[in-house]
Amino acid sequence: MTDKKPASRPGKRVLTPALFAGLLGVLLLAGWLVRFHDLDADPPPALSWSQGIYTDGAVVVHDARNLALHGQWIIDYCEDLALFPLSNLLAAPTFRIFGVGRSQAAIPNTVLGILAILLFSLGLVRSDGRGRTLLWVSLACFNYFLIMIHRVPFAEPAMVFLMAAGFLCYVIALRQSPFFILAGFLAGAAPLFGKMHAVYFPAVLLLTIMLIREKRPDRIRDLRFASLGILTALILWLAFIYLPHSDYIFAHVTYESVSKHDPGPIGFLREFAQNLIAMGSYTNLFDKMPIIALLGFLGVAGVLRKGRRALREESPVTIFLLTWLLVSWVFLSAVKLPAPRYMIALLFPFLYFAAQTLGALFKGARLRWTASRSWAGSLAGAAALFFVLYQPIIATGTKQVQYLKVSGWGRGIYDAFIRTNAYSELVALCLVETLVLVAIVLLPFFVFKPKEIRLGFTPGRGRLFAIILLSASFFMNMGNWTYWSVTNTHFLRDASLDVAEWTAPGARLMGSFAPALGLDNDLPVFPYFGGLGDQDPFRKYGISHIVISSKGDHNLIRDQYPEIFEKMVKVASYPLLGRYTAQMSVYRLPSNDSEGIIHAYRGSELEQGVDAGIRGEWREALSHLASFLEQAPGHADAYYLMGFMYNQLGDHESGAQAMLRAIELRPERPRYWEMLGSLYAEGGRMREARSYMERAYRLNPRDEEIRAKIERLGGVSH
């Protein structure tokens, strides 16, 4: 809530169009460069609560990869081309020109991300002026969350690009109504050709037109224009996307919108209410951008406080963006546990309201809170306070639970709220905490009954405060980015290259991580464990290897394919910095079972060496590995396995030399250091053993087994 100051002063420097264009270009170029930096690197582990950063990205462009390598979009059951058309249409020429690879898959999104910022800014400058537009662009270009999402081949950047283009056309249409046709087309294209999570966006456009057009003839005209554009996008989608892939699309949408949710209306309403108040935590909004989150909510509250007066006092751009933000927040609350990447659909308007608050401070505005005289206003204020306080509390909820679980006095609280470890009970615990905190904050209002709380700023102090907030946000964002850039890993790329090296011709991989492993090679890969309705996908597609990355994968194979599960052989495993798994493992399937032949694949020398090792034939295993290394002399895993085989033969010195060679090739892999520590421990060299074990633990600090080994070797337990 702000009191506005005069916008100009005598002698104030004018931001000319040429200067504005130059600064805009510099910001956009710098923003693109940080997005383009080291595209091979793995995404940061905290980017998502799910495994989507390691799985979904490669699946999104899977069909474009098929086209580049095999000459056709669909060679298996995966028709995600129908769900993410624009992402695949842009990835396909990129793969054709630059080749298939992890970096190439990420390039289109880095471009789409910057173009979306450009289009959005061109819409803002017509309404908010050049200064505030540059302020918004600086927030968007260097927002750590946006930077990282633009580095993964998700479908969200393509979707938001269409939404930003639709917003620009909306702004132009405010003066030239026929542009509402194009605005409607782009609003309809966002969910149909970008990603279906934008399905609410056409409704945002139509609702905003109804709110801003006071005269009925103008309202009807513009609604017709916008509806014509939406209908055109829908017809094109039906003709070119839905009809060829109707079964796949219908099954996917049904699963996402119905099957994934808790059964019954009560279960859905409980999920919806939980998501509505907790999405700031789910999407890492308060974790990664606390300053911007606070400024954004202040900006939104300032507009909402005006009620119906906002329709007269605020610009049509502000009304559109407020509608966008509120409708999308409510819509995404209906999604089963909305993932952090969904937030970028909200982030563009959210940053706008943060920029509004900063812009008001730059002008020396006063921040003030006036006590409401009505019960309705008081309840609304208390609800807003509850919502804002709840976000950071639930963002730290998991850590609270862990503390309560191990602390003596907190055990009773843990048993009362989290006894089943259900997330809904974690939410309940945080609800109680927030209600107590709200009561503490509101108590002085009931005791002292102040009419108003005001923070007054002179123009100079306001600008200084705004600069401090803006700088703190910038350094926080770039600090996160810098930390990632100097500590990033390349596990996915390395594993992808390894798999291509150690498998023989004819290998075919299946699993949710298989597309990620296929981005840097030309192996046939199949997402998930079978398509919709497939009873025996392994035999149907001649699958030779599967990729298991979670307990869910492991249990699925064990329960549905028990005979295959008993006979499959682990060939290699790789560490991951994910939330739900510490490693992904590649297993070779048996060539046949009681039902008949599964595949005709014959293992490579490396795989034959692994097989010999499993049988305990260590010298035969070493012979196979030596032959393999003649073909692939830089293969770290082969040296690692040789170290293991030598150790089994009692030749600890040769084993250590082989392990040191593996470390020389891939020093970032913790299991190499762990094995080297074990070799030295067996040789009685405890000090060196502990040193190597500690190095392994630093590379993978979630591995409790390594920590236990360090403690047994006399290491510290802190």
N, C-alpha and C positions, 0 to 999 in steps of 0.2 A: 504494500500500500504506500503510495508516494504522493507528495505534493509537488507539482511540476513547477520548474523555474523557467524564466525566459531562455529561449534557445540560443540567442546570439548576444555578443557583447562588442562594443566598439573596438576595432583593431584586431578582432579574432581572425586567425588564418582561415582561409576558405579552402576546403578540400575540392579542388577542381576535378572535372571529369578525367582529365589526363592523369593527374596524380592518383585518383581513385583507381583507374584502370591499371596503372603501374603497380600500386600496392597490392591490388587484388591478384595480379599475375604472380608477384613474388610469393605471396602467401600460398597460392594454389600450387606453385612449383615446389615450394618447400614441403608442403603437405604431401604431395605425390612422392617426393624423394624418400621421406621416412616410411611411406607405405611400400616403396619398391625395394627397400634395403633388405638384402639377404633373404630372398623369397624361398630359398631351400630350407630355411630353418624351421624347426617344429614350432607350432603355436604355443603360447604360454599356457601352463596348466590351469591357471585361474580364469581363463577366458570363458569357460563354460562349466556348469555343474555336471554336464553330461559328457559322453565320449564323442559328441558331435564334431568337435574340432579335429578328431582323428578319423572319423568315419564318414560323416555326412558330406563333407566337402568333396571328397573324391567320388562319392556316389552321384552327386549333383551333375558332374561333368562326365560320368561314366559312358554315356551314349556317344558323346562327342569323341571320346577316346576310341570307342569301337569304330567310329567312322574313319578316324585317322589311321588306325592300325589294320582294320579288317574290311574296310570298304562299305560298311553298312552301319546304321545307327544302332540297331538292336540285334544282338546275336544270342541273347539269352532271355530270361524272363523279366529283366529289369527295364521298365519303360518309364523311368524317371524323366526322360526327355519330355514326356507329356505333362509332368508336374512343374518342370523348370525350363520352359522353351527358350527364353532369352539367354539364360546362362549357357546352355548347350550351343545355341546358334552363334554366340560370340567365342566360345571355347574352340569350336570346330575349325574356323580359319586360323586361330592362334596356333593350334596343334599342327595344322597343315603347313604353316609358314615356318614356325620355330621348332617343330618336333614336339612329341609328347613328353611331358615332364612336370615335376612339382612346381617349378618356377613358372612355366608356361601356363599352367592351370590357374595360377594366381594373378597373372597379368591383367586379364579383363576386369577383375574386380577393383584393382588399384585405379584403373582408368575410370570405371563407372563411379567409384566413390568420389573422386575429384570432380567429375562432370556433374554429379548430383549436387555437390556443394556449389559449383558454379551456377547451375540453373536455379537453385534455391536463392542464391544471393542476387541474381538478376531480378527475381520476383520481389525480394525484400527492398532493394534499392528504390523501387518505384513508390514504396509506401513509407519506409522508415528512414530514408536518407542514406547518404554514403558512409557517414561515420559509424552509425549503429550497424550497418551492414558489414563493414569491415570488422567490427567487434564480433559479430556472429561468425564470420568466416574464420577468424583466428581461433575461436572456441572449437569450431568443427574441424578445421585442418589439423589441429594438434591434440585432439581428444584421443587419448590412448585407446579407449574402447573402440572408436571408429577406425583408428589406424589398424588395429589388430584384426577386426572383422573384415576389413578390406583386403587382408593378406591371405584369406582362406577362400577357396572357391565355393562359398555358400551361395544360395540364391537370393539372400536378403539384399545385397548391394544392387542387384539387377532390379529387384522390386522397388527399392527406395529411389533408384534413378528414375523409374517411370512415375513415381509419386511426386518427385521434385519437378519433373517436366510438367505434370498435370497442375501443380501449384503455380508454376510460372504462367501457364496458359490461363489459369483462373484470374491471376492478377491482370493480365492483358485484357481479358474478357470483361473486367469491371468497366472498361471504357469502350470496348469493341465487342459487343455481345456475341457475334458469331464465333468468337474464339471459345465459347463455352462448348461448342461441338468438339473441338480438339481436346479441351480440358476433360470432357466426359469420356472421350475415347481413351485417353491416357489413364484416367482413373479406373476405367474398366480393364485396361490392359495390365495394370499393376498386379491384380490377383490372377488374371488369366494367363499372362505371358511372363510374369515375374515370379510370384509365389502366392499361393492361395491365402496366406495369412493377411493379405491386404484386402480381403473380401469386403471389409467394412468401408473402404475408401470411397467407392461410388456413393455410398450413403452419406458420407461426410460432405461431399460436394453438393449433393441435392439438398441436404439439410441446411447448409450454409447459405445457399441461394434463397431458401425460404426465409432465413433470418435477416438477411441484409437488404432484400428487395421489399420496400414498403408498399409500392404501388402494385396492385394485382396484375395489370397487363404486363408489367416488366417481369414480375415473378414468373408468370406462366410462360412468357417467351423464353426466358433463360432456362427454365426447367425443361422446356421442349428441346432446346439446343443441347443441353447437357445429356438428356435422356437419349437423344439421337446418337451422340457420340458413344455412350455406354452400350447402346444396342448394337452399334456397328462392331465394336470390339467383341461383343458376345457372339455375334453371327460368325465373325472370322474364326473365333476360337472353336465354336461348334463344328465348323466345316473342316478346319485343318488339324485340330488337336483332339477334340472330344470324340468325334465319330470314329477315328481309327483306334482310339485307346479308351473307349468308354468303360469297358469292364475293369481295367486297371485303375482308372481315375475313381470310379464309383467305389471300388473296394478300398482304395486308400483313404478317401474322404470319409467313408463310413467308419473305418477303423479309427481314424484320428478324432472324429467328432463324436462317436458313440462308444465303440468298443473299449477304448482306453480309459474311459471315465469310470468312476465308482458306479455300481448299478443303482438304478432308481432315481427319482427326482430329488430325494433327500440327499443322497450321496453327491449328486451333481451340484446342488445348492451349497453344500458344505465346502466342496472344492472351490466353487466360484467365490464364495465369501472369503475363503482362505487366501486365494490368489489375489483378490481385489485389494486386500490390505497389505499383502506380503510381497507384491511383485517387485518393489524396490530392492528387496533382498535377493529374490530369485535371479534378477537380471544384473546383479552386481552394481546397481546404480549408486548405492550409498557406499559400497566398498571402494569403487574405483574413482568416483568423482563426488566426494562429499560436499565440496564448496559449490560446485555447479548445481548439485541437487538442491541445496538450501536456497540458492539464488533463484533457481527455476520455480520452486514451490512458492517463494515470495512473490514472484511475478504472476504466477497463476492465481494466487490468493488475491492479489491486488485487483485483478479483473473480475474474478468471481464475486468479490465483495460488493461490486456495483450492482449486481443483479441485472434487472432488465435495462437499467441505465447504460450498461456496457454496450448494448446494441446501438445506442445513439452516440456515445462518447468515444468508443473505440473504433479503430479502422476496420474495414472489411477483411484485411489481411490478418489482424489479430483475432477476429471472430472465427475465421477459417482455421487458424492454427490452434486455437483453444478447442474448437469442435474436434479437430483431428486428434489432439492429445487425449481429450476426455473419452471420446468414442473408442479410440484404439485401446486405451487402458481398460475399459469395461469389456471390450471384445476379447482381448488377450487373457483376461481373467477367466474366460470360459474355456481356455486351452488347458489341457492337463499339464500342470507344472511348467509354465512358460519358461523357455530356455533364455539365457542372457542375450543371445544374438537376436531374439525377437525385439529387443529393446531399441535397435537402431531405427525401427519404424516410428518410435516415439521420440527418439533423440533429437531429430531435426526441429520439431516444434518446441521441445523442451528447452533446447539451447536458446531458442528465440526468446523465451520468457526470462531465462537467466541473463541474456544480453540486455533485455529491457530494464531489469533491475540495475545492472551495471551502468547502463546509459543514464538512468535517473540519478545514480550516485555521481557520475561524471559531471552532471549539471548542478550538483549541490542540493539535491532533493532531500527532504526530511522523511525518514522512515517513522511511521507512527501506527500505533494500534489503539483503536477506540473501542471501549467496552460497549457491547450491544445492550440495548434497553429491553429487548424482547427475549422470551424464553427460546424461541426458534433460533434467533441469532446467537444466543449463548451456546445452545446445543451444537449449532454449526461450527462455532469457533472451537468448542471442546473437541468435536469430531476431527477437525482439521489438525489440532494439536496432537491428538491421539495418533492420527495417521502419520504425521511427520516423525514423532518420537518412536513409533513402532518399527520403522524401517531400519535404523541402525541397531536397534535391540535384537531384532530377529536375524540381522546380518551376522551377529556374533552368537546366535543361539546354539549352534553346534558346539562351540568352544565352552559355552556355559554348561551344556549337558555333560561334556567330558569332565569338567571340573566337579560338578555335583556328583558324578558317578564315583569319583575316587575320594572325595573329601568326606570326613566323618559327619560333620553337621549337615552337609548337603544331601546325604544319602536318603533321608526321609523325603525331601523335596523331589529327588529323582524318582523314588518309588511311587510318589503320588501322581506325578505328571508324565513320566517317560517310561513307565514300567514295561511297555511293549515296544519301545523304540519307534513308535509310529510318528511320522512327521506331524500329523495333526495334533499330537500331544505336545510336541515341541512348540507348535504355534500357540497352544493353550497356555503353556508356561510363559511365553513371551507376552501374551495378552494380559495376564495377571501383572507381570512386571510393569507393562506400559500403563495400565490403569492406575497402579500405585504411583507411578511417576507423574501422570497427568494430575492426580489429586494433589500431589505435593506442589506442582507448579501453579495450579489454580487456587490453592488455599490463600495466598496473599491477596488475590482479587476479591475473595469473599470477605476477608478480614478488613482490608484497607479501602476497598471499593474505589480504586482510581478510575477517573473518567477517561484518561488517555495516557499512553506511554509513548514518548516521542524521543527519537534520536535525531538531533539537529546537526546539520553540517553546513559550514560555509562552502561556497563553490570549490575553494582550494582544498579544504579538508575532504570534501566529498570525492574529488578526483584522486586525492592521495589514497583514500580508503579503497576506492574502486581499483586503482592500480595495484595495491597490495593484494587484493583478492584475486585479480586477474593474474598477477605474477605467481601467486601461490598455486593457483590452479594449473598454470602452464608448467611450473617446475614439478608439480606432482605428476602430471601427465608425462612429461618428458623424462622424469626420473624413473617412472615405471617402464617406459620404452627403452631407456638406456640400460637399465638393469637387465631387461630381457635380452637386449642386443649383445651384451657382453657375456651373458651366461647361457645363451640359447644352445640347444642341442640339434642334432641332425639324425636322430634315431630312425625316423621314418624313411628318409632318403637312403641312409646306409643299409637298412634292412631291405629296402626295395632292390638296391644294387646287389646285395648279397644273395637274395633269393634267385635273381636272374643268373648269378654265377654258379651257384651250387646245384641248381636243378638241371636235369637232363632234358633234351627236347621232348615235347609232349606233355609237360607239366601243366596242370590246370588247377587254379586256386579258387576256393570258395570261403566265404565268411564276411562279416561286416567290415573287417579290416582289410579284406582282400583288395578292394579298389585302391586303398591308400598304398598298399604294397605294389600295385601295378602301375603307379604313375611314372616311375622312372625305369620301366622296362616294357617289353612287348608281350609278356605272358598273358594268356587268356585268364581273366579274373571274373568271378561271379559274386555279386553282393549277397549278403545275408546267407542263410542256410536253406536255400530253395525258394522258388517263387510261390505266389499265391495258388494254393490248390495242388502243388506238386507233392506227390507221396514219396518219391524216391529220387530226389534231385541229384544225388551222387552218381547213381548209375545212369540216369537220363543224360547227364552232361559229361560223363566220363571224368569225374573229379579225382585228381590224384593227391591233392594236398588241401588241408583246411587250416584256417587261421582262427585260433581261439584266444580271446582277449579278456574274458570275464568269467565269473562263476556261472552266469546265465548261459553262455556258450557251452561251457564244459558240461553243465547239467543237461542241456538240450541234447547233446550228442549221446551222453550216457543213457538218458531215458528213452530217446526215440530210436537210437541205433546201437543197442548194447553190444551186438557182435562186432560191429566196426570199432566201437569204443575200446573193446578189449584188445584188438589187434593193431590199432594205429600206433605209430612210432613218432615221438618228438624228434624233430631234426634240428631245430634251432629256436632260440627265444631271444627277445629284445626288450630292453627296459623302455618304459613310457612314463611321462610325467602327467598321467591322467588322475582323475579323482577316484575312479572306480576300479582301476587296475594298475598294477605296477609293471606289467609286462604283457607282451603278446607272443604267442608261441605258434610255430608252424609244425603241423603234424602230417606225416605221409600216411595215407589210407592203405589198407590191404588191397591187393589187386582183385580179390574175390571173397565172397562169403557164401553162406549156405544157399543164397538165392541165385548165385551165379557170378559172372564177371562184373566188376565195378569199373576197372580201367585197364589199359594195356601198358601203362607206364613202367619203365625200368629205371631204377634209381641211378644217380650219378655216382662217381667214385667217392665223393664226400658222404653221400647217403649210405653207400655200401660200407664205408668205414664206420659210420654210426651203428649200422646193423651188426657189424662184427664186434664192436665194443659192447653192445647190449648182450651179445652171446658170451662175452668175456674173452674173446679172441683178440687180445691186445696187439700182438705183432701183426696179425692180418689187418687190423684196423689202421695201424701205422703205415702199412704198405699202401693201402687205399688212399690215405691222406697225403702221403708223399707224391703219389701219382697225380692226385688232384691239384696239389700245389705247383706242379710243373705247368699246368694249364692256367692256374689262377694264383700267381705268386704273391699277390697282395691281399689274399683273403684272410682276414684276421681270425674268423671263427675256426678255420682249419688249424691254425697254429694253436688256438685255445684248446681244441680237441686233442691235438697231439700232446700238449702239456698234460692233459688229463690222462691220456693213455700211458705216457712215460711214467707218470706217478703211480699208476696201477702196477707197472712192472717193477717199481721200486727205484727207478732211475730219477731221483728228485732233481738232480742237477740239469739233466736234459729237459725235464719237465719245466723247470724254472726258465731255462733259455727259450723254450718255445712260447711260454707264457709272456715273457718279456718282449718277444717279437710281436705277439698279438697286441700287447699294450702299446708298443711303438706305432702300430698301424691304427689302432682305435683306442686312444687313452681315455675316452669319455665313457667307456663301458664298465660299470661297477663290477660285474661278475668276473671280469679278467683279474682285477685287483684282489677280489675275494679269493679266487682260486690260487693266485700267487701267494697270498698270505697263508693259505692252507698248506701249500707246498713247503714254505719256510717253517711253519709250525711243526710239520711232520719231521723236518730235518733238525729240529731243536733250536732254530734261530728265532726265538720268541719276540725279540725287540723288533726285528725287521717284519715279522709276521703281523704284529700289532699295527705297525706303521702302514702296511699295505691294506689291512682290514679297515683302518680308519679312513684311508683314501676312498675305499669302496663305499663306506657309509656316507661320506660327504657327497658322493655322486648320487646316492639314493638313500636319503635320510629317513625314508619310510620303512626301510627293511629292518624289521626287528630281529631277524635271525642274525644278521651281521652284527648288530649291536650286542646281542647276547654273546657272540663269539669274541668280540672285543673285550667285554667284561671278564670273560673266562681267561683272557690273555693278560688281564691286569689293567685294562684300559679304564678310563673314567666313565662313569655312568650318567653324567649330567646331560 
